[in-house]
Amino acid sequence: MGALRSILVILVLVIVFAVGWGMGAWRGQFPRTHLPSREASAEPTDASAQAPDPGDSADDLTPEERRDIAVFERAARSVVFITNVALHRDIFSLNVFEIPQGSGTGFTWDRRGHVVTNYHVVAGASALLVTTADHSEWEAKLVGVAPDKDLAVLHIDATPDRLVPLELGGASRLRVGQHVFAIGNPFGLDQTLTKGVVSALGRELGSPSGRTITDVIQTDAAINPGNSGGPLLDSRGRLIGVNTAIYSRSGGSAGIGFAVPVDTVRWIVPQLIQHGKVIRPIIGVELLPDEVARRFDISGAIIGAVVPGGPADRAGLRGTERDSQGRLRLGDVLTSVDGRKVSDADTLLRELERRQPGAEAKIGYIRDGKPQTVRLRLASPQ
């Protein structure tokens, strides 16, 4: 009996120990509750799902970055994409097809639907399409062109709420080194922003007509094919130029871009809107080619012929003639306008552009080797 009691006591102790060990292990695997803890949960809580990503915080942007973003977002509403379409006739079917032959950029000038771009963007177009910032597409009418300045004005019938004109700045106070921004549609892509500085001022650039565009802005902001006609902006988002050309042997941006200054745009665009062309005053002369002046080592614009009854004729200026023996006698050489030097026909026309028809001007000229001056009143072209 004693031995049997001892065996039963040992069995009870073994059972108690086994049960206690199992309960301990069970509690260690599932502490306090059968539900997974909040820390171990694989499902995100509402708070964690809505927590902002630190990398997306606007506080991570520098003041300069915030300014650049604001300039782009404000100005991009004014920038448009222009497609130049030419009509081609199939030689077999004689059907006429519209074929895109180029593209470029432009910008809204006013809420009446006028759009400014480069002349070379629209040259030779049979039809023009303008895509505004809201991706709506409009057929455009060519209002006027100024090939001498590589500028053109289009018109679209968009409602005023779709048109956001750019604020105009000034080019006279620009300084080399100040930041500038170029917005355009390079390679037909959506609007892009490039940033740079004013690299140089007062540059000269050949226009599609062969005349020289003066006071051109040079910038290292990347300007690629498709940026032509787009705005060059200052750090406040104001228009300071129209991107018109790049200097590049490969056709891509090489950090040398050029823009027609806004001061030129200011007086050209209203004339194109009103007259369809630039109205520059005349003095009533026909000039000899500059090659003739260079051949005779003459600095100035040589009068080839005087228009009868014009300002120059009334002022007594003389054109090129042949004497009784058939020898050529060069006409008066125009050398200045209101004291500003004239070195060739291009600079004479440039000086006349600065004035309005009806204004009086003092013209300096050389006749038979003697410098003289005369006052005349500038006339409007017929």
C-alpha positions as CSV (number, residue, x, y, z in Angstrom):
1,M,0.0,0.0,0.0
2,G,2.8,2.4,0.9
3,A,4.5,1.7,-2.4
4,L,1.3,2.2,-4.3
5,R,0.6,5.5,-2.6
6,S,4.1,6.8,-3.5
7,I,3.6,5.9,-7.1
8,L,0.2,7.8,-7.2
9,V,1.8,10.9,-5.6
10,I,4.6,10.9,-8.3
11,L,2.0,10.5,-11.1
12,V,0.0,13.5,-9.8
13,L,3.1,15.6,-9.6
14,V,4.1,14.7,-13.1
15,I,0.6,15.6,-14.4
16,V,0.6,19.0,-12.6
17,F,4.1,19.8,-13.9
18,A,3.0,18.9,-17.5
19,V,-0.1,21.0,-17.3
20,G,1.7,24.0,-15.9
21,W,4.4,23.8,-18.5
22,G,1.8,23.7,-21.3
23,M,-0.1,26.7,-20.0
24,G,3.1,28.7,-19.8
25,A,4.1,27.9,-23.4
26,W,0.5,28.7,-24.5
27,R,0.7,32.1,-22.7
28,G,4.1,32.8,-24.3
29,Q,2.8,32.3,-27.8
30,F,-0.4,34.2,-27.4
31,P,0.1,36.9,-24.8
32,R,-3.1,38.1,-23.1
33,T,-5.3,37.8,-26.2
34,H,-5.8,35.7,-29.2
35,L,-5.8,38.9,-31.5
36,P,-2.5,40.1,-33.0
37,S,-1.1,43.2,-31.3
38,R,-1.3,46.6,-32.9
39,E,2.5,46.7,-33.3
40,A,2.6,43.3,-35.1
41,S,-0.3,44.0,-37.4
42,A,0.4,43.9,-41.1
43,E,-2.6,46.1,-41.8
44,P,-1.9,49.8,-41.7
45,T,-4.1,51.9,-39.5
46,D,-6.0,55.0,-40.7
47,A,-3.4,57.2,-39.1
48,S,-0.5,55.5,-40.8
49,A,-2.3,55.4,-44.1
50,Q,-2.9,59.2,-44.0
51,A,0.5,60.2,-42.6
52,P,2.4,62.4,-45.2
53,D,5.5,61.1,-46.8
54,P,8.3,63.3,-45.5
55,G,9.8,63.5,-49.0
56,D,6.5,65.0,-50.3
57,S,6.5,67.9,-47.8
58,A,6.6,71.4,-49.3
59,D,8.8,72.3,-46.4
60,D,11.6,70.3,-48.1
61,L,11.6,72.8,-51.0
62,T,14.0,75.8,-50.9
63,P,12.7,79.3,-51.3
64,E,14.3,79.4,-54.8
65,E,12.6,76.1,-55.8
66,R,9.2,77.4,-54.6
67,R,9.8,80.6,-56.6
68,D,10.7,78.6,-59.8
69,I,7.7,76.4,-59.4
70,A,5.4,79.4,-59.0
71,V,6.8,81.1,-62.1
72,F,6.2,78.0,-64.2
73,E,2.7,77.3,-62.9
74,R,1.6,80.9,-63.5
75,A,3.2,81.4,-66.9
76,A,2.4,77.9,-68.3
77,R,-1.2,78.9,-68.5
78,S,-0.2,81.5,-71.2
79,V,2.0,79.2,-73.3
80,V,0.5,77.4,-76.4
81,F,1.7,74.8,-78.8
82,I,1.6,75.7,-82.5
83,T,1.5,73.2,-85.4
84,N,2.3,74.3,-88.9
85,V,0.3,72.4,-91.5
86,A,1.0,72.3,-95.2
87,L,-1.4,71.1,-97.9
88,H,0.0,68.5,-100.3
89,R,-1.8,67.0,-103.4
90,D,-1.3,63.3,-104.2
91,I,0.0,63.1,-107.8
92,F,-2.0,59.9,-108.5
93,S,-5.3,60.5,-106.7
94,L,-5.1,64.3,-106.8
95,N,-6.5,64.2,-103.2
96,V,-5.3,67.0,-100.9
97,F,-3.8,66.0,-97.6
98,E,-2.8,68.1,-94.5
99,I,0.8,67.3,-93.4
100,P,2.4,68.8,-90.3
101,Q,5.6,70.4,-91.5
102,G,6.8,71.9,-88.3
103,S,5.8,73.1,-84.8
104,G,6.8,75.6,-82.2
105,T,5.6,77.6,-79.2
106,G,3.7,80.8,-78.7
107,F,2.0,82.7,-75.9
108,T,-1.2,84.6,-75.3
109,W,-0.9,88.3,-75.9
110,D,-4.4,89.4,-74.8
111,R,-7.9,88.1,-74.0
112,R,-9.1,88.8,-77.5
113,G,-7.4,85.7,-78.8
114,H,-4.1,87.1,-80.1
115,V,-1.1,84.8,-79.9
116,V,2.6,85.8,-80.5
117,T,5.2,83.5,-82.0
118,N,8.2,83.5,-84.3
119,Y,7.7,84.2,-88.0
120,H,9.8,81.1,-89.0
121,V,7.4,78.9,-87.0
122,V,4.4,79.9,-89.2
123,A,6.2,80.6,-92.5
124,G,4.8,78.7,-95.5
125,A,1.8,77.3,-93.5
126,S,-1.4,76.3,-95.3
127,A,-3.1,76.0,-92.0
128,L,-2.2,76.6,-88.3
129,L,-3.4,74.8,-85.2
130,V,-3.0,76.2,-81.7
131,T,-3.2,74.0,-78.6
132,T,-3.8,75.9,-75.4
133,A,-2.7,74.9,-71.9
134,D,-6.0,73.1,-71.2
135,H,-5.2,70.9,-74.2
136,S,-8.0,72.3,-76.3
137,E,-7.2,72.7,-80.0
138,W,-8.1,75.7,-82.2
139,E,-7.7,76.6,-85.8
140,A,-5.6,79.8,-86.0
141,K,-5.7,82.7,-88.4
142,L,-2.5,84.5,-89.4
143,V,-3.0,88.2,-88.4
144,G,0.4,89.7,-89.4
145,V,4.1,88.9,-89.8
146,A,7.3,90.8,-89.3
147,P,10.1,88.8,-91.0
148,D,12.6,91.5,-90.2
149,K,12.1,90.8,-86.5
150,D,11.1,87.1,-86.7
151,L,7.8,87.8,-85.1
152,A,4.2,86.8,-86.0
153,V,0.7,87.2,-84.6
154,L,-2.1,84.6,-84.8
155,H,-5.7,84.8,-83.7
156,I,-7.9,82.0,-82.2
157,D,-11.5,82.1,-81.3
158,A,-11.1,80.9,-77.8
159,T,-13.2,82.4,-75.0
160,P,-11.5,84.9,-72.7
161,D,-11.6,82.6,-69.8
162,R,-9.2,80.2,-71.6
163,L,-6.8,83.1,-72.4
164,V,-4.2,84.2,-69.8
165,P,-1.9,87.0,-71.1
166,L,1.6,87.2,-69.9
167,E,2.7,90.2,-67.9
168,L,5.2,92.3,-69.9
169,G,8.6,93.1,-68.4
170,G,11.4,95.4,-69.7
171,A,14.7,94.6,-71.4
172,S,16.4,97.9,-70.7
173,R,17.2,97.0,-67.1
174,L,18.4,93.5,-67.7
175,R,21.8,92.6,-66.3
176,V,24.2,89.8,-67.4
177,G,23.9,87.1,-64.8
178,Q,20.3,87.5,-63.7
179,H,18.1,84.4,-63.8
180,V,15.8,83.7,-66.7
181,F,13.3,80.9,-67.6
182,A,12.3,79.5,-71.0
183,I,9.0,77.7,-71.4
184,G,8.3,75.8,-74.6
185,N,7.4,72.5,-76.3
186,P,10.7,71.0,-77.4
187,F,10.4,68.1,-79.8
188,G,6.6,68.4,-79.6
189,L,6.6,67.3,-75.9
190,D,4.3,68.9,-73.3
191,Q,5.3,72.2,-71.7
192,T,8.8,72.2,-70.2
193,L,10.8,74.7,-68.1
194,T,14.5,75.4,-68.5
195,K,16.4,77.8,-66.3
196,G,19.6,79.8,-66.9
197,V,21.0,83.3,-66.8
198,V,21.4,86.2,-69.1
199,S,24.7,85.5,-70.8
200,A,25.0,88.7,-72.9
201,L,23.0,91.7,-74.0
202,G,23.0,93.7,-77.2
203,R,23.7,90.8,-79.5
204,E,22.8,91.0,-83.2
205,L,21.1,88.2,-85.0
206,G,20.1,87.6,-88.7
207,S,16.4,87.5,-89.3
208,P,14.5,85.3,-91.9
209,S,14.4,88.4,-94.2
210,G,18.2,88.8,-94.0
211,R,18.0,92.0,-91.9
212,T,19.6,92.2,-88.6
213,I,17.7,92.0,-85.3
214,T,19.5,94.2,-82.7
215,D,19.6,94.2,-78.9
216,V,19.1,90.5,-78.8
217,I,19.3,88.7,-75.5
218,Q,21.7,85.8,-75.2
219,T,21.0,83.1,-72.6
220,D,22.3,79.7,-71.5
221,A,18.8,78.5,-70.7
222,A,18.4,75.3,-72.8
223,I,16.4,76.2,-76.0
224,N,15.7,73.3,-78.2
225,P,13.7,72.8,-81.5
226,G,10.1,73.5,-80.5
227,N,11.0,76.2,-78.1
228,S,11.0,78.8,-80.9
229,G,8.3,81.5,-80.3
230,G,8.1,80.7,-76.6
231,P,8.6,83.2,-73.8
232,L,11.8,84.1,-72.0
233,L,10.8,85.2,-68.5
234,D,12.5,87.0,-65.6
235,S,12.4,85.6,-62.1
236,R,9.0,87.3,-61.5
237,G,7.5,85.5,-64.5
238,R,7.4,88.6,-66.7
239,L,8.1,88.5,-70.4
240,I,11.5,89.8,-71.3
241,G,12.0,88.2,-74.7
242,V,10.8,85.7,-77.4
243,N,13.0,82.7,-77.9
244,T,14.0,82.6,-81.5
245,A,17.2,80.8,-82.2
246,I,20.1,78.6,-80.9
247,Y,23.7,78.4,-81.9
248,S,24.4,74.7,-82.4
249,R,26.1,72.6,-85.0
250,S,24.2,69.5,-83.8
251,G,20.7,71.1,-83.7
252,G,20.4,70.6,-79.9
253,S,20.9,73.1,-77.2
254,A,24.5,74.1,-76.6
255,G,23.9,76.7,-74.0
256,I,23.8,79.5,-76.6
257,G,20.2,80.7,-77.2
258,F,18.8,84.0,-78.4
259,A,15.6,85.9,-77.7
260,V,14.1,89.0,-79.4
261,P,13.8,91.6,-76.6
262,V,10.4,92.5,-75.2
263,D,11.0,96.2,-76.0
264,T,10.9,95.2,-79.7
265,V,7.9,93.0,-79.2
266,R,6.0,95.9,-77.5
267,W,5.9,98.1,-80.6
268,I,5.9,95.3,-83.3
269,V,2.9,93.3,-82.0
270,P,0.3,96.2,-81.8
271,Q,1.2,97.2,-85.4
272,L,0.8,93.6,-86.6
273,I,-2.6,93.4,-84.9
274,Q,-3.7,96.8,-86.3
275,H,-2.2,96.7,-89.8
276,G,-1.0,93.2,-90.4
277,K,2.5,94.5,-91.0
278,V,5.1,96.9,-89.5
279,I,4.4,100.5,-90.4
280,R,7.8,102.3,-90.4
281,P,8.2,105.9,-91.5
282,I,10.0,106.6,-94.8
283,I,12.1,109.4,-96.2
284,G,11.3,108.6,-99.8
285,V,14.5,107.1,-101.2
286,E,15.7,103.9,-102.7
287,L,19.1,102.8,-101.5
288,L,22.0,101.1,-103.3
289,P,23.1,97.7,-102.0
290,D,25.6,97.8,-99.2
291,E,28.1,96.0,-101.4
292,V,28.4,99.1,-103.5
293,A,29.3,101.2,-100.5
294,R,31.9,98.6,-99.4
295,R,33.4,98.6,-102.9
296,F,33.9,102.3,-102.7
297,D,35.0,102.1,-99.0
298,I,32.1,104.3,-98.0
299,S,30.5,104.3,-94.6
300,G,26.8,105.1,-94.8
301,A,23.7,104.4,-97.0
302,I,24.0,105.6,-100.6
303,I,20.8,107.0,-102.2
304,G,20.1,105.2,-105.5
305,A,17.0,107.1,-106.4
306,V,14.8,109.8,-104.8
307,V,11.0,109.3,-104.9
308,P,9.4,112.3,-106.7
309,G,7.4,114.4,-104.2
310,G,8.7,112.5,-101.2
311,P,10.3,114.0,-98.1
312,A,13.9,113.5,-99.5
313,D,12.9,115.1,-102.8
314,R,11.4,118.1,-101.1
315,A,14.5,118.4,-98.9
316,G,16.7,118.5,-102.0
317,L,18.5,115.2,-101.5
318,R,20.1,113.7,-104.6
319,G,20.2,110.2,-106.0
320,T,22.7,108.3,-108.1
321,E,23.0,109.5,-111.7
322,R,25.1,109.3,-114.8
323,D,26.7,112.4,-116.2
324,S,26.7,113.5,-119.9
325,Q,29.6,111.2,-120.6
326,G,27.8,108.1,-119.0
327,R,30.0,108.0,-115.9
328,L,28.3,107.0,-112.7
329,R,27.9,109.7,-110.1
330,L,27.0,108.4,-106.7
331,G,24.1,110.0,-104.8
332,D,24.1,111.5,-101.4
333,V,25.5,109.3,-98.6
334,L,23.2,109.3,-95.6
335,T,25.4,109.2,-92.4
336,S,23.2,110.0,-89.5
337,V,19.6,110.5,-88.2
338,D,19.2,113.0,-85.4
339,G,22.9,112.7,-84.6
340,R,22.9,108.8,-84.5
341,K,25.4,107.3,-86.8
342,V,24.2,105.4,-89.9
343,S,26.8,103.0,-91.3
344,D,24.7,101.1,-93.8
345,A,21.1,100.6,-95.1
346,D,20.3,98.3,-92.2
347,T,21.2,100.9,-89.5
348,L,19.3,103.6,-91.4
349,L,16.1,101.5,-91.4
350,R,16.7,100.7,-87.7
351,E,16.9,104.4,-86.9
352,L,13.7,105.2,-88.8
353,E,11.9,102.4,-86.9
354,R,12.5,104.4,-83.7
355,R,10.3,107.2,-85.0
356,Q,6.7,107.7,-86.0
357,P,5.4,108.9,-89.4
358,G,4.9,112.7,-89.3
359,A,7.9,113.2,-87.0
360,E,10.7,115.6,-88.0
361,A,14.2,114.3,-88.3
362,K,17.6,115.8,-88.9
363,I,19.4,113.9,-91.6
364,G,23.2,114.0,-92.0
365,Y,24.6,113.3,-95.4
366,I,27.8,113.7,-97.5
367,R,27.7,115.2,-101.0
368,D,30.8,115.6,-103.1
369,G,32.9,114.9,-100.0
370,K,31.3,117.6,-97.9
371,P,29.2,116.7,-94.8
372,Q,25.8,118.5,-94.7
373,T,22.5,118.2,-92.8
374,V,18.9,118.8,-93.7
375,R,15.6,118.6,-91.8
376,L,12.6,116.7,-93.2
377,R,9.3,115.3,-92.1
378,L,9.0,111.5,-92.1
379,A,6.1,110.1,-94.2
380,S,3.9,107.0,-93.9
381,P,4.4,104.3,-96.5
382,Q,1.6,104.0,-99.1
